[in-house]
Amino acid sequence: MKKLYILGAKYFDLVKRVEAINKLEPTWKIGGFLHTIRRIKRDDLWGYPLIGIEKIEALARDGNNYFFCNKPRNIRAAQLLLSYNCNIATLVHPAIDLNYVSMGKGCILPEGCIVGGRAKIGDFVTVRMMSLISHDVTIEDYVFIGPSVSIAGEAVLKRRCFIGQGAIIMGGRVIGEESVVGAGAVVTKDVPPGTVVIGIPAKPMQGRGQR
């Protein structure tokens, strides 16, 4: 089994994801959580060791060690792992059909998600439970998709955008870079970069159109 080291310690369901993968085929053994130790007053998290981030360079020298960035949309955290040429893991629940889907590194797809054919998913994309990514959708790097989001065919989610829980993205819509779609919003028009939209239909948040 390959050792998995997780950078970031706020999402326990990631452990469940690893266990689900291992039930089908033993793949990962969690080696610990990487963290800034001076901010933590204990030695373990959920029974797994807490390891200082200064250990990453040494751990990365072992080709059997893999790393996962458990910090959604955090480009600096991901680049820290990349700077040491770490092997980057992608964690996909085994029930998800990824035939005819392209996916980059460092992504997580949990239980209950559906991904349509010819979808393209970039690097370090975080998806939460029960989300639907339809056919021909393009998702760029560092995007966060909350629980129970529905993204219709041919939509495009640009780099580092954030889609809140239960939001609906209509077909062919473009969600601009660094933009935010509020929980439960229904996007019927393109969202400009850096814009916060809310409501049904989704409109720029009054007084906060630009982030």
N, C-alpha and C positions, 0 to 999 in steps of 0.2 A: 504494500500500500504506500501511496505517496503522502508525505507530510504536508499539511496545510497550515500556514500561518496567516492569521487574520489581522489586518490593520484596521483598528476601530472596534469598539466594544459596546455598541448600543442596540444591537438587533439580534435577539436570541434566536429568532426563527431561522437564522442562517445555520445554526447547529442542527435544527430539524431538517433542513434541506440536505445537509451532508449525510445525516442518518438515513434519509429516504433514498439517496443515491447508493449508499452502502448496502441497503437491504437487497437491491437488485444485483449489484456487483460491487464487492469490496474494493473501494477506490481510494478513499481519503482517511487519514488519521490526523485529527486536529492536534497540532504541535503546541498551540498556544495563541494568545491574543497579544498583538504588538501594540504598545501604548507608551505614553510618556510617564514613566514610573513615578516621577516626583509628584505627580498629581494624584496618585493612587496610594491608599494606605493599607493595601493587602497584597497577597502574593498570587492569588488565583481569581478566576472569574468563571462561575458555573462549573467549577471543578477542573478547569484548564489553566495552565500556567499563564501569568502575565509576564511579558518579556519586553524589556526596553527596546525602543526603536533603534538604539545604537547597535543592536545585534543583527540588524537586517543584512548588512554587508557580509558578515561572516556566514550567516545562514544561506545567503544567495549563492555561495560558492558550491554548495551541494546541489547537484542537478536533480536530486530526488525531492527537493524542497520546493513547494509551490506557495504562492501568496495570493491573498484576495483583499481588495480594498473595500472595506465595509464602511465607507464614508461617501454616500451618494453625492454626486456633482462636485466633489472636492478634487479639483484638478491637481493641486499641490500634493495631496496625499498619494494620488495615483502616480504622479511624476517621481515622487520619492522612490517608489518601488521600481519604476522603470529605470531610474538613474543607476541602480545597482544591477541591472540586467536580470531582475527576478523573473522566474517562471510565473506567469499570471494565470490563475485558474478561472474557469467559467463554471458556474454552478446552476444546472438546469434540472428541475424535477423530472424524474425518468418517465412520467406519464405524458409529457409534452412532446408532441410530434413536430420535429424540426426538419422534416423532409422539404426540400426546395426552399429552405430558409438560409440566408447567410448571416453569420453572427461573428462579431469581433471578440476580443479578449476581455476578461474582467467583468462579465455580465452575470446577472442573477435573474432566473425565471422561476418563480415558485409554483406551488400546487394550484391547479385550477385555471392557469393561464392557457390561452389558445393563440396560436400564431399561424396566420394564413400563408399560403404559398407565395413565393417570390418576395417575401418581406426581407428587408435589409436592416440589420441591427448593428450599430457601431460598437466602439469600445467603451467599457465601464458604464454600461446602461443598467439601471436598476428598475426592476418591475416588481410590484407587489401583487398579492394574491388576487385571483379571479379576474384579471384584466384580459381584454380581447384586443389583439393586434391583427387586423384583417389583412387581406391579400394586398401585395404591392405597396405596403407601407414602408417608408424610409425613416429610420430613427438614427440620428447622428450621435456622436460621442457625448458621454456624461449626462444623458437625459435621465430624469426621474419620472416614473409613471406610478401613481398611487394605486391603492386597491380598487378593484371593480371599475376601472376605466375602460371605455369602449372607443376604439380608434377605427374608423371606417376606411375602406380601401383607398389606396393611393394618397393618403395623407402623408405629410412630411413634418417631422419634428426636428427642428434644428438644434444645434449644439447647446447643451446645458439648459434646455428649457425644463420646466417643472409642471407636471400635470397632476392636479389635486384629485383626491378620492372621488370616484363616481362621475368624473367628467366625461362628456361625450364629444368626440372630435368627428365632425362630419367628413364624408369622403372628399378627397382632393384638397383639403384645407392645409395651409402651411402655418405652423406654429414657430414664430421667429426665435432666433437665438436669444438666450437669457430671459425669455418671457415666462410668465406664470399664468396658468389656467386654474382658476379657483375651484374648490370642491363643488361638484354638482353642476358646474357650468356646461352649457351646450354651445359649442363653437360652430357657427354657421358661416363665418367669414375668416379670412386669413388674419393672423395675429402678428402685428409688427414686432420687430426685435425689441426686447427690453420692456414689454408692455405687460401689465397685470390686467387680466380680464376676469369678470365674474358674471353670474346670472344666466337667465334663459330668455332670449339668446344672449350669449356672452358679449359684454361691452367693456371698454376700458373703465377701470375703477376710478371714480370721480376724485380728482386731485392727485391721482397716483398713476396716471397713464404710463409714465416712463419710470423705470426702476433706476 
